[in-house]
Amino acid sequence: MKRIKMTLLIAFMMMTGVSAGQTEQIRRNAALYMADSLKLDSMYNYWNNFTIEHPKDEVAWRNLYEVYNTYENRFLVNPKHYKTGDELFEAQLQMRRKVGFMSRMEQAIPDSYTFNYCAYDCSYDWLKYENPDDMPDTLSTHYANRVIELIPDKAARYDYEEWAGYLMSNLDTVRLTHLLTKFYENGLYPADELQYHYNELQGMDEGAVYLGQHNGNVIGKLILQLVKGVHRDKILYNEASVINYSPFLSGCIQQMELSPQIADSLRRNHQGFKGLERLLRYIFANVKRPVYLSSNSISMLLFGEGVPDDLKQYLYNEGLTIRYSPKPYDNLSVKRRNVEERYLLDYLRFSFRPETDRRNSYLSFHYLILLKDLLPYYKKNDPDRFRWLNRLYHDVLAQMEAEDEGFLLGNNVFNIHKVENEQGVHYEVEEGTVRYNESFTGLYGKVSKKEGLHYLTGEPIPTHVILKTEPVKD
């Protein structure tokens, strides 16, 4: 029994992020979001007691906030029970007043990075003023300004990205440049991911417009533009900033030499998906510059609806990006140009530093999917280039297969298999589509790959091979 209890204690400490020498910050990730109510309740009680015993521990307060925020969003104040956003917001405020840990945080760590972060994130001003007319005009902006001043060098990556998005939305280029420089110089932005953004920009024509769906599509490119000083001719559009009604839209549309008034009218007069669709059509129809979308996020545009079907006929894959063009052209030749002359790809073979962010592996995998039509082309027309690309695929898949984990992209699951036969070693990638919101196993080391992918009900997930390399001949 003692052994079981000790195992449970160790597991709980790993889950909550407590180590022998210091408090470790809980990450915002799928594991936290998917925790059930019993686990979140246990975690909340643990960190609540911890902050009582260690009131100056900023990481403990942040962990308490992250756990509560997840608990509230999933179980305490469910959005489906409220007809309007205002009703939901009022219910959230009532719950936060009832819980009341923000006032304790303010007393324990006033004017700290953590307090100002949480105060801005949870609309603390609204908690303090029952009557909105009593609130100061600078609603919560003083918290945001202090956060940007106080952000620690080794803050979590998502903190830097969150505040970069805030400054980008407000067209605060001076502070954005300073923040991104700090982000980059502290080594918190993965080099492999920055290389991917660089290659996306490399494949675009001069003066192009890039239509991104969220901050993750844009922040790496902003580091390249504002910190490294490259590809500054590209205009970066971010749909997330447009949704938030920020000044970003007007500035971006002006750069495109279009009418900010028309763009704003399209967005405001047609809320949600329809507003974003009409704005997208306005840009496509009127901009005089080349327009590109990211190949790896095109399905997530327009609140995840993707590009309307009637526009898809004008989209041409050029590798890592997709170009909008009402006139047909040979996009395969442009893709070959990008691979042969513009993209820097050798970094995919190995990394010069350890990486902790698994998104890098997924971005490497994007190359394989987006460029795979070049393998049969090169095999038929350019044997030397085929051997080079096949070796690149082989090296990337060898690294990913060695991790012994499949992964999920959207609703598609992928497994990588190493195959050894008399011809040598090659790799195969199998793909399956999973049903939304249904649990399954076969990924992340949960079961042997030989058992395949299946739902928790035992039903197998159909898969098929979408990519094969050939044995490498040295």
KOLMAR-123138 format. One record per atom (N, C-alpha, C): residue in one letter; x, y, z. Coordinates in steps of 0.2 Angstrom, whole numbers, plus 2048, in hexadecimal, padded with zeros to 3 digits. Atoms other than C-alpha are relative to their C-alpha. Layout:
BEGIN
AXYZ;...
//
This chain:
BEGIN
M8047FA800;M800800800;M804806800;K7FC7FA800;K80E80C804;K8038027F9;R7FE7FF806;R8158097F3;R7FB8047FB;I8057FD805;I80580E7EA;I7FF807802;K8017F97FE;K80381D7F5;K8058057FD;M7FA7FC802;M8148237F1;M8008017F8;T8017FF807;T8118207DE;T7FB8057FE;L8057FB801;L80182A7DF;L802807802;L7FD7FA7FE;L80A8387E8;L8058037FA;I7FB7FE805;I8188397DB;I7FC8027F9;A8047FE806;A80B8397CD;A7FC807801;F8037FA7FF;F8028477D5;F804806800;M7FB7FB800;M8128517D7;M8028027F9;M7FE7FF807;M81684E7C5;M7FA8047FC;M8067FD803;M8048547C0;M800807802;T8017F97FE;T8048647CA;T8078047FF;G7FA7FC802;G8168697C6;G804801806;V7FC7FE7FA;V81E8687D8;V8067FC800;S7FA804800;S8308637D9;S804802807;A7FD7FF7F9;A83C8627E8;A803807801;G7FC7FA7FE;G8458727E6;G7FC8077FE;Q8047FA803;Q83887E7DD;Q7F97FE7FE;T806801803;T8278807D7;T8008017F9;E800800807;E82487D7C5;E7FA8027FD;Q8067FD803;Q8188867BA;Q7FC7FB7FC;I804804804;I80987C7B3;I7FF8037F9;R8017FE807;R80887C7A0;R7F98007FE;R806800803;R7F9881797;R8007FB7FA;N800805805;N7F787178D;N7FA7FC800;A806804800;A7EB864788;A7FF7FB806;A8008047FA;A7EF859798;A7FC804805;L8037FC7FB;L7E98677A3;L7F88017FE;Y8077FF802;Y7DA86B798;Y7FB7FA800;M804806800;M7D4859797;M7FF7FD807;A8018037F9;A7D58567AA;A7F9800802;D8078007FE;D7C58517B1;D7FF805806;S8017FB7FA;S7BC85B7BF;S8037FE806;L7FD8027FA;L7C28507CD;L807802800;K7F97FE800;K7D48537C8;K801807800;L7FF7F9800;L7D28657C5;L7FE803807;D8027FE7F9;D7C98677D6;D8067FE805;S7FA8027FC;S7D885E7DE;S8068047FF;M7FA7FC802;M7E58687D5;M7FE807803;Y8017FA7FD;Y7DC8787DA;Y801801808;N7FF8007F9;N7DB8747EC;N8077FF802;Y7F98007FF;Y7ED86F7EC;Y804807800;W7FD7FA801;W7F387F7E5;W7FD806804;N8037FB7FC;N7E788A7EF;N8037FF807;N7FD8017FA;N7EE8827FF;N808802800;F7F97FF801;F8008847F8;F801808800;T7FF7F9800;T7FD8977F5;T7FF803807;I8017FD7F9;I7F7899807;I8067FF804;E7FA8027FC;E80789080E;E8068047FD;H7FB7FD803;H812899801;H7FE8067FC;P8037FA804;P80A8AA7FD;P8048047FC;K7FC7FD805;K8198B17F4;K8027FC7FA;D7FE804805;D81B8A37E8;D7FC8027FA;E8047FE806;E8168AB7D7;E7FE7FA7FC;V801806804;V81789A7CE;V7FA7FC803;A8068047FD;A80A8927DA;A7FA8047FF;W8067FC801;W7FE8A17D8;W7FE7FF7F8;R801801807;R80089F7C5;R7FD7F97FF;N803807801;N7FC88C7C6;N7F9800803;L8077FF7FE;L7ED8907D1;L7FC8037FB;Y8047FC805;Y7E789C7C4;Y7FF7FB7FA;E801804806;E7EA8907B5;E7FB7FA802;V8048057FE;V7E18827BE;V7F9802801;Y8077FD7FF;Y7D288D7C3;Y7FD8027F9;N8027FE806;N7D18947B2;N7FD7FA7FC;T802806804;T7D08837AA;T7FA7FD803;Y8068037FD;Y7C487D7B7;Y7F98047FF;E8057FC802;E7B988C7B4;E7FD7FF7F9;N802800807;N7B988B7A1;N7FC7F97FF;R802807802;R7B58787A1;R7FA7FE804;F8058037FC;F7A98757B0;F7FC806804;L8047FB7FB;L7A48857BB;L7FC8047FC;V8047FC804;V79E8907AD;V8007FE7F9;N800803806;N79988779E;N7FD8057FB;P8037FC805;P79789278E;P7F97FE7FD;K806803804;K789887787;K7FA802804;H8057FE7FC;H77E88D796;H7FE8077FF;Y8017F9800;Y77E89F791;Y7FF8027F9;K8037FE807;K7758A8782;K8058057FD;T7FC7FB803;T7818B6780;T807800804;G7FA7FF7FD;G7938BB783;G800804807;D8017FC7FA;D78E8C8790;D7FE7FC806;E8038047FB;E7848BB79A;E8067FB803;L7FB8047FE;L7938AF79A;L805804804;F7FB7FC7FD;F79F8BD79F;F7FE802807;E8027FE7F9;E7948C27AE;E8007FA804;A7FF8067FC;A7938B07B4;A8077FE802;Q7F98017FE;Q7A68AF7B3;Q802804806;L7FF7FB7FB;L7A78BF7BD;L7FE7FD807;Q8038027FA;Q79B8B87CA;Q8047FA804;M7FC8067FD;M7A58A87CC;M807802803;R7F97FE7FE;R7B68B17CD;R7FF804807;R8017FD7FA;R7AF8BC7DB;R7FF7FB806;K8028057FB;K7A88AD7E4;K8077FC802;V7FA8037FF;V7B98A47E3;V805804804;G7FD7FA7FC;G7C28B47E8;G8087FF801;F7F88017FF;F7D58AE7E6;F8048067FD;M7FD7FB803;M7D98BD7DC;M802806805;S7FE7FB7FB;S7D88C97EA;S8057FE805;R7FB8027FC;R7E38BE7F5;R8078007FC;M7F97FF804;M7F08BE7E6;M802807800;E7FE7F9800;E7F08D07E6;E803802806;Q7FC7FF7FA;Q7F48D17F8;Q8067FD801;A7FA8047FF;A8018C47F7;A8068027FC;I7FA7FE805;I80B8C97E7;I7FD8067FC;P8027FA804;P8058DB7E2;P8058027FB;D7FB7FE805;D80C8E27D3;D8057FC7FD;S7FB805803;S8158D27CE;S7FD7FE7F9;Y802802806;Y8158CB7BD;Y7FA7FB800;T8058057FF;T80A8BD7C2;T7F9803801;F8077FC7FE;F7FC8C87CA;F7FE8047FA;N8027FC806;N7FC8D47BB;N7FD7FB7FB;Y802805805;Y7FB8C57AF;Y7F97FE801;C8078037FE;C7EC8BD7B8;C7FB805800;A8057FA7FF;A7E48CE7BC;A7FD8027F9;Y8037FE807;Y7E38D27A9;Y7FC7FA7FD;D803806803;D7DF8C07A4;D7F97FF802;C8068017FE;C7D08BF7AF;C7FB806801;S8047FA800;S7CA8D17AD;S7FE802808;Y8017FF7F8;Y7CD8D57C0;Y7FD807801;D8047FA7FF;D7C78E77BE;D7F97FF800;W807801800;W7B68E07BA;W7FE7FD807;L8028037FA;L7B78D67CA;L800805806;K8007FB7FB;K7BB8E57D5;K7FA805800;Y8057FB801;Y7AD8F07CE;Y7FA7FD7FE;E807803802;E79B8EA7CF;E7FD8047FB;N8037FC804;N7968F97C6;N8058027FA;P7FC7FE805;P79E8FB7B5;P8028077FF;D7FF7F9801;D79C90E7B5;D806802805;D7FB7FE7FB;D7A890E7C4;D8077FF7FE;M7FA803802;M7B69067BA;M8048067FD;P7FC7FB804;P7C59117B4;P8007FF7F9;D800800807;D7C79157A2;D8057FB7FD;T7FB804802;T7D790B7A1;T7FF7F8802;L8028077FE;L7CE8FA7A3;L8057FB7FE;S7FB805801;S7DB8ED7A6;S8068017FC;T7FA7FF804;T7E88F579B;T806801804;H7FA7FF7FB;H7F38FA7AA;H8037F9802;Y7FD8077FF;Y7F48E77AE;Y8047FD7FA;A7FD802806;A7F98E379C;A807803800;N7FA7FC801;N8068F179C;N8057FE805;R7FB8027FB;R80E8EB7AC;R8027F97FF;V7FE807802;V80E8D97A6;V8068007FB;I7FB7FF805;I8188DE797;I807803803;E7FA7FD7FD;E8248E87A2;E8047FB804;L7FD8057FB;L8278DA7AE;L8017F97FE;I7FF806803;I8278CB7A3;I8077FD802;P7FA8037FF;P8358BF7A9;P8047FE7FA;D7FC803805;D8438BA79E;D7FE7F97FE;K802807801;K83E8A87A0;K7F97FF801;A808801800;A82B8AA79F;A7FF7FA7FB;A802805804;A82289C797;A7FF8037F9;R8007FE807;R82289C784;R7F98037FE;Y8077FE802;Y80F89E783;Y7FF807803;D8017F97FE;D8108AE78E;D8038057FB;Y7FD7FC805;Y81C8B6782;Y7FB8017FA;E805800805;E8108B1774;E7FA804801;E8067FD7FE;E8018B777D;E801808800;W7FF7F8800;W8088C9780;W8038037F9;A7FE7FD806;A8108CA76F;A7F98017FC;G8077FF803;G7FE8C7768;G7FC806802;Y8037FA7FE;Y7F88D5773;Y8038067FD;L7FC7FA803;L8058E176D;L7FF8017F9;M802800807;M8028DC75B;M7F98027FF;S8067FE801;S7F08DE75C;S7FF808801;N8017F97FF;N7F28F0763;N8058047FC;L7FC7FD804;L7FF8F4756;L806804804;D7FB7FD7FC;D80C8F8763;D8077FD7FE;T7FA803803;T81B8F4758;T807801805;V7FA7FE7FC;V8288FC764;V8017FA806;R8008057FB;R8248F1773;R8007F97FE;L800807803;L8208E2768;L8077FE7FE;T7F9801802;T8328E3761;T8047FE806;H7FC8017FA;H8398E4772;H7FF7F9803;L8028077FD;L82F8D5779;L8027FA7FB;L7FE806804;L8338CA76A;L8077FF800;T7F98017FF;T8458CE76B;T8027FC806;K7FF8037FA;K8458C977D;K7FE7F87FF;F802807801;F83B8B9778;F8057FC7FC;Y7FB803805;Y8488B576A;Y8067FF804;E7F98007FD;E8588B9774;E8007FB806;N8008057FA;N8528AE783;N8007F97FE;G800807802;G85189F778;G7FA7FC801;L8068037FF;L83F89C77B;L7FC7FE7FA;Y804802806;Y83989B769;Y8047FB7FC;P7FC805803;P83E88B761;P8038027F9;A7FD7FE807;A84B88D753;A7FD7FC7FA;D803804805;D84387F749;D7F98037FE;E8077FD802;E832888749;E8018077FD;L7FE7F9803;L83A899745;L8027FE7F9;Q7FE802807;Q842890736;Q7FA7FE7FB;Y806801804;Y83188A730;Y7FD8067FE;H8037F9802;H82A89C730;H8058037FB;Y7FB7FD805;Y83A8A1727;Y7FF7FD7F9;N801803807;N837895719;N7F98017FD;E8077FD803;E82489A718;E8018067FD;L7FF7F9803;L82A8AC715;L8047FF7FA;Q7FB801806;Q8388A6709;Q7FC7FE7FA;G804802806;G82B89E6FD;G7FB8057FD;M8047FB803;M8218AE6FB;M8038057FC;D7FD7FB804;D8238BB6EE;D800807804;E7FE7FA7FD;E8298CC6F3;E7F9804801;G8067FB7FE;G81C8D86FC;G7F97FC801;A8068047FF;A8108C96FF;A7FC801806;V8058007FA;V8018C870B;V8007F9803;Y8018067FD;Y8018BA717;Y7FA800805;L8068007FD;L7F08B571E;L8017FA806;G7FF8057FB;G7F38AC72F;G7F9800804;Q8068017FC;Q7E58A573A;Q801802807;H8007FF7F8;H7EC8A774C;H808803801;N7FA7FD7FE;N7FB8AF755;N8067FB7FE;G7FB804801;G80589F753;G8038007F8;N7FE800807;N8058A1740;N8058077FF;V7FD7F9801;V80C8B3742;V806802804;I7FB7FE7FB;I8178B5751;I8087FF7FE;G7FA801802;G8268AC74A;G8028047FA;K7FF7FC806;K8258B673A;K802807802;L7FE7F97FD;L8258C6745;L807800803;I7F98007FE;I8358C174D;I8058007FB;L7FB7FF806;L83D8BF73C;L8008077FD;Q8007F9802;Q8378D0737;Q802805804;L7FE7FB7FC;L8398DA746;L8067FF804;V7F98017FC;V8488D274F;V8057FE7FB;K7FB802805;K8518CA740;K8018047FA;G8007FB806;G84D8D7733;G7FF7FD7F9;V801803807;V8488CB725;V7F98007FE;H807801803;H8398CA71A;H7FB805803;R8047FA7FE;R8338DB720;R7FB8027FB;D8047FE805;D82A8DD710;D7F97FD800;K807804800;K81C8D0714;K7FC803805;I8057FD7FC;I80C8D671B;I7FD7FA804;L8028067FC;L8068CA72A;L7F9802802;Y8077FF7FE;Y7F38C972C;Y7FE7FA805;N8018057FB;N7ED8C073C;N7F8800802;E8078017FF;E7DB8BA73D;E7FE801807;A8028007F9;A7DB8B9750;A800807802;S8007F97FF;S7DF8CC751;S7FA8037FD;V8067FE803;V7D18CF745;V7FA7FF804;I8068037FC;I7C48C5750;I800805806;N8007FC7FA;N7C98D075F;N7FF8077FF;Y8017F9802;Y7C58E0756;Y805805803;S7FA7FC7FE;S7D68E7759;S8028057FB;P7FD7FC805;P7DF8F5751;P8047FD7FA;F7FC804805;F7E98E8747;F7FD8007F9;L803801806;L7DC8E673A;L8018067FB;S8007FA804;S7DC8F8734;S8088017FE;G7FA7FF802;G7EF8F9734;G8027FB7FA;C7FE805805;C7F18E972A;C7FC8017F9;I8037FF807;I7E48ED71D;I8038067FD;Q7FD7FA803;Q7EC8FE71B;Q8077FE7FC;Q7FA803803;Q7FC8F5717;Q7FF7FD7F9;M802803806;M7F38EB70A;M7FD8057FB;E8037FA805;E7ED8FC702;E7F97FF7FF;L807800801;L7DB8F8705;L7FD804805;S8047FB7FC;S7CD90170E;S7FF7FD807;P8028027F9;P7CD8FF721;P7F9800802;Q8077FF7FE;Q7BC906722;Q7FB7FA7FD;I804806803;I7B58F8716;I8017FA804;A7FE8077FC;A7BF8EA71F;A7FC800807;D8038007F9;D7B88F0730;D7F87FF7FF;S807801801;S7A68F1729;S7FE7F97FF;L801807802;L7A78DF722;L8017FC806;R7FF8047FA;R7AD8D9733;R7FB801805;R8057FF7FB;R7A18E273E;R7F87FF7FE;N807801802;N7918E0733;N7FE7F97FF;H801808801;H7948CD731;H8047FD806;Q7FC8037FA;Q7998C6742;Q8027F97FF;G7FE807800;G7A38B6744;G8037FE7FA;F7FE803806;F7A68AB736;F7FF8047FA;K8027FC806;K79D8B5729;K8048067FF;G7FC7FA801;G7A68C572D;G8077FE7FE;L7F9802803;L7B78BC72B;L8007FE7F9;E800802807;E7B28B471B;E7FF8067FB;R8017FA805;R7AC8C5713;R807804800;L7FA7FC800;L7BC8CD719;L8067FC7FC;L7FC804804;L7C68BE711;L7FF8017F9;R8027FF807;R7BD8C0701;R8028077FE;Y7FE7F9802;Y7C08D3701;Y8078017FF;I7F8800801;I7D38D0703;I8017FD7F9;F7FF804806;F7D38C36F5;F7FE8047FA;A8037FC806;A7C98CE6E9;A8048067FF;N7FE7FA801;N7D28DE6EC;N807802801;V7F97FE7FE;V7E48DD6F2;V8047FF7F9;K7FC800806;K7F18E06E4;K8067FC801;R7FA8037FE;R7FE8D66ED;R7FF7F8800;P8008077FF;P8028C36ED;P7FD7FE807;V8038027FA;V7F78BB6FA;V8017F8802;Y7FF8077FE;Y7FC8AB704;Y7FD7FE806;L8038037FA;L7F58A0711;L8057FA802;S7FB8067FE;S7FF89371C;S7FC7FA7FF;S802806802;S7FD882716;S7FE7FC806;N8018047FA;N7FD87B728;N7FA802804;S8067FD7FC;S7EE88672E;S7FA8027FC;I8057FD804;I7E3889720;I7F97FE802;S8078037FE;S7D587E726;S7FD803807;M8027FD7FA;M7D5888736;M7FD8087FF;L8027F9801;L7D189972E;L7F8800801;L8077FF7FF;L7C08A1731;L7FC7FC805;F8028047FA;F7BD899742;F8007F97FF;G800807801;G7C288873C;G7FC7FE7FA;E804802806;E7B688872D;E8047FF7FA;G7FC801806;G7C4889720;G7FE8057FB;V8017FC805;V7C5892710;V7F97FE7FC;P807802803;P7B3892707;P8027FC7FA;D7FF804805;D7B28856FA;D8018037F9;D7FF7FC807;D7B08916EB;D8068037FF;L7FA7FD801;L7C08996EF;L8067FB800;K7FB805800;K7CA8896F1;K8037FE7F9;Q7FD801807;Q7CC8876DE;Q8058057FE;Y7FB7FB802;Y7D78976DE;Y8067FF805;L7FA8017FB;L7E38906EC;L8057FB7FD;Y7FA804803;Y7F48896E6;Y8057FE805;N7FA8027FB;N80087F6F1;N8068017FD;E7FA7FE803;E8118866EF;E8067FD805;G7FB8027FB;G81987C6FE;G7FD801807;L8027FE7F9;L81788370F;L7FA805800;T8057FB801;T80B890709;T7FB7FF7FA;I805800805;I7FC8916FE;I7FE8077FD;R8017F9804;R7FA89F6F1;R7F98007FE;Y8067FE804;Y7E98A76EC;Y8028037F9;S7FF7FE807;S7E98A96D9;S7F97FF7FC;P806801805;P7D98AC6CE;P8027FD7F9;K7FD803807;K7E58A76BF;K8047FA802;P7FC8067FF;P7EB8956BE;P8078017FE;Y7F9800801;Y7FE8926BE;Y8037FA802;D7FD8067FE;D80A8846C0;D803801807;N7FD7FF7F9;N80C8846D3;N8057FB802;L7FB8057FE;L8168746D3;L8078027FF;S7FA7FD801;S82487D6CB;S802805805;V7FF7FC7FB;V82388A6D8;V8027FC806;K7FE8047FA;K82487D6E6;K8077FD7FF;R7F9803801;R8338756DE;R805806801;R7FC7FB7FF;R83B8866DD;R801802808;N7FF7FE7F9;N8388896F0;N8047FA803;V7FC8057FD;V83F8786F4;V8078007FE;E7F9800803;E84E8796E9;E804806801;E7FD7F9800;E85288C6EB;E7FF804806;R8027FB7FA;R8498946FA;R8007FD807;Y8018027F9;Y845889708;Y8077FD803;L7FA8037FD;L853884714;L7FE7FA804;L8038067FD;L850872719;L8057FC804;D7FB8057FC;D86086A720;D7FF800807;Y8018007F9;Y85B86F731;Y7FB7FB802;L8058057FF;L84D862730;L8047F9802;R7FC8077FF;R85B854731;R8027FF807;F7FE8007F9;F860859743;F800807802;S8007FA7FD;S86086674F;S807801804;F7FA7FF7FD;F86F86F757;F7FF802807;R8027FE7F9;R866872768;R7FA7FB802;P8068047FE;P85A868772;P7FA804800;E8067FD800;E84886C770;E7FB7FD804;T8058037FB;T83A86A77C;T7F98017FD;D8077FF803;D82B870771;D7FF7FB7FB;R802805805;R823862768;R7FD8027F9;R8037FE806;R81B86D75B;R8068007FA;N7FB800805;N82C86D752;N7FF7FA7FC;S800806804;S82A85B74D;S7FA8007FB;Y8057FF805;Y81985F746;Y8018047FA;L7FF7FB805;L81F86D73C;L8057FC7FB;S7FB804804;S82D861735;S7FB7FC7FC;F804805804;F81F855730;F7FC8047FB;H8037FC805;H816863727;H8038007F9;Y7FC800807;Y82486471A;Y7FF7F97FD;L801807803;L822851717;L7F98007FC;I807801803;I80F852713;I8008057FB;L8017FA805;L81086370A;L8047FF7F9;L7FC801805;L81E85E6FF;L8017F97FD;K7FF807802;K81B84B6FC;K7FF7FF7F9;D801801807;D81584E6EA;D8068017FC;L7FA800803;L8268526E6;L8047FA7FF;L7FC806800;L82D8416EA;L7FF7FC7F9;P801804807;P8258386DA;P8028057FB;Y7FD7FC805;Y8298476D0;Y8078007FF;Y7F9800800;Y83B8476D4;Y8027F97FE;K7FE807801;K83C8346D3;K8007FF7F8;K801800807;K8368366C1;K8058047FC;N7FD7FB804;N83F8456BB;N807803803;D7FA7FD7FD;D84E8496C7;D8027FB805;P7FE8057FB;P8568396CF;P804803806;D7FC7FE7FA;D8638436D9;D7FC804805;R8047FC7FB;R85684F6E0;R7FB7FB804;F8048057FD;F84B8406E4;F8047FD806;R7FC8037FB;R8598386EE;R801805806;W7FF7FB7FB;W85C8486F7;W7FA801805;L8067FF7FC;L84A84B6FC;L7FE7F9804;N8028067FD;N847838700;N8047FF806;R7FC8007FA;R85683970C;R7FE805805;L8027FB7FB;L84F849714;L7FA7FD804;Y8068037FD;Y83E840717;Y8027FA804;H7FE8057FC;H84783171D;H803802807;D7FD7FD7FA;D85183B72A;D7FB803805;V8057FD7FC;V842844730;V7FB7FB804;L8048057FE;L837835732;L8047FB805;A7FC8047FB;A84582B73B;A800804807;Q8007FC7FA;Q846839748;Q7F97FF804;M8078007FD;M83383974B;M7FE7F9802;E8028077FE;E83182674B;E8047FE806;A7FC8027FA;A83F825758;A7FD802806;E8037FD7FA;E83482F764;E7FA7FB802;D8048057FF;D828820762;D7F9802802;E8077FD7FF;E81882B762;E7FD8027FA;G8047FD805;G80B82F756;G7FE807802;F8037F97FE;F802840756;F7FA8027FC;L8077FE803;L7F2849752;L8018077FD;L8017FA803;L7F0857746;L7F98017FD;G8077FF802;G7DE85E745;G7FD7F9802;N8048067FE;N7D384E744;N8047FA7FD;N7FC805803;N7E184473B;N8067FE805;V7FB8037FC;V7EC838745;V8067FD7FB;F7FB803804;F7FD83273E;F8057FC804;N7FB8047FD;N809824742;N8057FF7FB;I7FA801805;I81A82173B;I8037FA802;H7FE8077FF;H821810738;H8077FF7FD;K7F9802803;K83380A735;K7FF7F97FD;V801806804;V8337FC728;V8077FE7FE;E7FA803802;E8427F0726;E7FF7FA7FC;N800806804;N8437E4718;N8067FF7FC;E7FA801804;E84F7DD70B;E8038067FC;Q7FE7FA804;Q8507EE702;Q803805805;G7FD7FB7FB;G8557F7712;G7FA803804;V8057FD7FB;V84C80371E;V7FC8067FC;H8047FA802;H83E80F719;H7FB801805;Y8057FE7FB;Y830818722;Y7F98017FC;E8077FF802;E81D818720;E7FC804805;V8047FC7FC;V811825726;V7F97FE7FF;E807802801;E7FF81F729;E7FC806804;E8047FB7FE;E7F182B72C;E7F97FD801;G8078027FE;G7DF829734;G7FD806802;T8047FA7FE;T7D1835737;T7FC7FE806;V8038027FA;V7CA835749;V7F9804800;R8067FD7FF;R7B883A74E;R801806805;Y7FF7FA7FB;Y7B884B757;Y7FD7FE807;N8028017F9;N7B884A76A;N7FF7F9802;E8008067FD;E7BA83876B;E8077FD801;S7F98027FD;S7C8830775;S8027FA7FC;F7FD805803;F7D482476D;F8077FE802;T7FA8027FE;T7E481B770;T8057FE7FA;G7FB801805;G7F4817766;G8048057FE;L7FB7FB801;L7FD827767;L803802807;Y7FD7FD7FA;Y80982F773;Y8027FA805;G7FD8057FC;G81081E779;G7FB7FC804;K8058037FC;K800818780;K7FF7F87FF;V800807802;V800807776;V8057FF7FB;S7FB802805;S80C7FE76B;S7FD8027F9;K8027FE807;K80B805759;K7FD7FA7FC;K803806803;K8087F3754;K7F97FE801;E8078017FE;E7F77F375C;E7FC8057FC;G8047FB804;G7F2802751;G7FC805804;L8047FB7FD;L7E6810754;L7F97FE801;H8078027FF;H7D580D75C;H7FD804805;Y8047FC7FB;Y7C8816766;Y8007FC807;L8008037FA;L7C6812778;L7FA7FA801;T806805801;T7B6808773;T8037F97FE;G7FC805803;G7C37FC76B;G7FF8007F8;E8017FF808;E7BD801759;E8068027FD;P7FA7FE803;P7CC80274E;P7FF8067FC;I8007FA804;I7D0813745;I8037FE7F9;P7FD802807;P7D280F732;P8068057FE;T7FA7FC802;T7E381572C;T8027FE7F9;H7FD802807;H7EC81571B;H807804800;V7F97FD801;V7FE819716;V7FF8057FB;I8007FA804;I80082A70F;I8078027FD;L7F97FE802;L81382B70D;L8047FA801;K7FB8057FF;K82181F70A;K8078037FE;T7F97FF803;T834822709;T8027FA7FD;E7FC806803;E8408176FF;E8067FF804;P7F98017FD;P84F80F707;P8058057FE;V7FB7FB802;V85D81B707;V8077FC7FE;K7FA803802;K86C8166FD;K806804801;D7FB7FC7FF;D87C81D703;D8057FF7FB;
//
